[in-house]
């Protein structure tokens, strides 16, 4: 792909950028070098490489959920004096 002033102006218009002539002249060689780097990567032999969507293997590090005995309402409220109608009683907020 040829990168020239018109290409840069088209991309700038799509991006809603107002570029000066100096900026355009700076971007042309930069974009050419970026595209050259990608063209080298594109030439790499990847025939025997499986696609990888995660750079690091994803595995579940959490424990399995197990249903266990939990506190009853009375046991949960047994150590507090701030309770009302079977619930914890908190300070008033305005």
Secondary structure, DSSP 8 states (H G I E B T S, - for coil): ----HHHHHHHHHHTT----HHHHHHHHHHHHHHHHHHHHHHTS--TT----S-SS-----S----------HHHHHTT-S-EETTEE------
